[in-house]
Amino acid sequence: MPLLHRGPTIFLTFLTVFVFARGSSAQQPAPAASGARILLLPRRIVSGDRATLAVLDVNGRLTPGVTVNFSNGDRLTTNATGRALFVAPLNPGVIFGSIAGRTGRVATAILSASEAASAAIEIASAPRVASLTDRFEIFGKSFCGDADANQVTIAGQRAVVLASSPAALVVLPPPDLQAGAAAVQVACAKRQSPAFSVTLVGLELEADSSPLKPGEHRELTVQVRGTAAKITLEARNLAPDIAELTGGNPLRAPSGGGAENLVKFEVVGRKNGSFLISIRLVPYMGSPMP
């Protein structure tokens, strides 16, 4: 997930999803609905068909009991797993969802049933490069609208499907994968896609962990592991009153490529306090590669 830097110490905080209704995760206390921050809505849903959305808190935990409002007047509440199953509206077009009490909306396109029809699973678009610890999207046809009915494997290990529709999946890689090329496969209702390849990368932050003083310039260096190719990262300043992110907010920057493959950002202190910078991979989508 995104890298977070909080002075005066460094936290590499990755989005770890806890599914509260399963296994040992059931022993974890559920996060409060008031902490909900991120709505994961499949960017494509299919008219009259089922889909699953998810809500995460600021730490990336699936959050139960959260009300989600849609621009057509529909309203849903996430269940014990932090997700909600719903039926897409019948009329094709665009609909917006939002977390109740929070600003910001998430758009999704409603496709007609004929646009999404397929007897077999088809992968139309997938990331060429994805983070080991961040969610990514897959677009295609004939996925399952119930997230748990999809089986996505990465390098032979089961991934978590956070949100889904027959035309889109939001997937979190399993833990402990190695950086580098990995085979991905999608299955649903006895249908299975051909395997395709995604390059998984790790992001490692290097920075001085001493307190940041007003007016002080501090360089943040991120090393990309798993590829020598140039990729783009986006930094977002989550505490602009404490520090300024040089070059704008948010700010995108390419890595240098090669063996080191570094990306550098700079912050400037405005006042004493803890600053918070989120750094994440910018998705590069394309046709699936074998």
Salt bridges, closest charged atoms under 4 A:
ASP57 OD2 - ARG61 NE 2.91
ASP134 OD1 - ARG135 NH1 3.93
ASP134 OD2 - ARG280 NH2 2.73
GLU137 OE1 - ARG43 NH2 2.78
ASP148 OD1 - ARG22 NH2 2.54
ASP148 OD1 - ARG83 NH2 2.84
GLU204 OE2 - ARG225 NE 2.58
ASP208 OD2 - ARG218 NE 3.93
GLU216 OE2 - ARG218 NH2 2.91
GLU219 OE1 - LYS264 NZ 3.60
GLU234 OE1 - ARG236 NH2 3.22
GLU234 OE2 - ARG252 NE 3.07
GLU244 OE1 - ARG270 NH2 3.97
GLU266 OE2 - HIS217 ND1 3.24
